[in-house]
Amino acid sequence: MEIQIQKIGLFRPEKNPRSCTLSLDMDWKIDYTHFSRDSVEYTFYVESLKGLPLNFKIEGKVVPEDSEKLPGNLSEILLDFGLKIMVELFNITRDRTLSVQNELVSIDEFQKKVKNLEV
């Protein structure tokens, strides 16, 4: 199974918080927007309810390989995947600007690019 990302939106606070605690009290949802035989499109949202103001969104597509079926725990997989990306992007964008090209990449390629940006 391949998880593709088409758009990412991270809305950070204007100033970097110095001594703010990140509460795990967050609201999240996944909307499955288009089902076809060979893929399903999704939109993943996360919003913090307390503490650090944070809104995050991923739009993408899940493509099963060959005759593989979509797993029953797809929402859990996308939640884990989305939260990892959110934390990595939040840390990366803390002190520098990140430009992203408009291209489809697999999660493995994306994680390699993110690791290359880390100091």
N, C-alpha and C positions, 0 to 999 in steps of 0.2 A: 504494500500500500504506500502510495506517495501522497504527502500532504504538501500542497502548493500554497504559496502566499501571493496574492495579487495586490493588496493594499494594506498598509499599516498606518494607524493613526495613534499617536501618543500625545496627549495634552498634559503637559507638565505645569506645575506652578510657575509663576513668573520669576520668582527668586528661589535659589536652592535653599531648602530648609536646613538650618544648622543643627538644631536639637529636636527635631520632630520625630515622633515615633510612628512607624508604619503599622497601622492597625490592620489585622487580617480580617476585619469586618468589611467585606467587599461584596458587592452585588455583581453577579455575572450571568450571562445567558448566551446561548448559541442558537442562532436562527439558521435553519436549513432552508435555503432559498430556491434551489433548483435541483431536482433529481433527474438523472438520465441513466441510461443503461451503463455507461462507462464512467460516470462521475457524480458527485454531489457537491454543490456549492454551499458554503457556510459563511456566516458572519458571527464573529466572536466578540463579545463586549465585556469589559470589566470597568467597574466604577467603585472608588473607595467611598465608604459612607462616613468615616470619621478620620481625624488626623490629617495626613498628607492628602491634598486634593489631587486626584489622579483619575484620568479617563483614558481608556485604551481600547483599540478596536483592530481586528484583523479580518480582512475579507479574503477568501481563498477557495480552494477546491480540493477535494479528496478523490484520488484516482486509484481504484483497486488494480492490482496487476493481474493480467490474463483473466482467468475464470474465478479469481478470488472474490469473495463476498465482503461487504462492509461489516466490520465487527459490531457486535451488539453493544459494546462499551465505547462506541465512537465518541460520544460526548465527553467521557472521562479522558480519552486520549487527546482530544482537542483542548480540553481544559488544561491538562498538564503541559502540552505543547505551547499553548498561548501564554500561560503564566511564566514559563521559562523565558520566552522571548521578551515578554514585558519587563521582567527584572533585568535582563541583559541590556535591553535598549534604554531603560531608565538609568542604569549605571553608566553606559557609554555616553549618553547625552548630558550627563551631569556637567561636564566642563568643556565640551567641544561640540562643534557643529558636525552633523552627520548628513551627507547627501546620499540619496538612494536613487538608483536608476530604475526606470520603469521596465522591469523584466520579471519573468517568472523563473523562480529557482526552487529547487527541492530543499527540504529542511536541512539536509547534510551540507549542501553548498552554502546555505544561509549561515549555519553555525560556523563553518570555516571562515566566512567573511567576517562574522562578528568577532571570532577569536583573533583574527589578524588585526583588528582595530584596538584590541585591549593592550594596555601598556604594561 
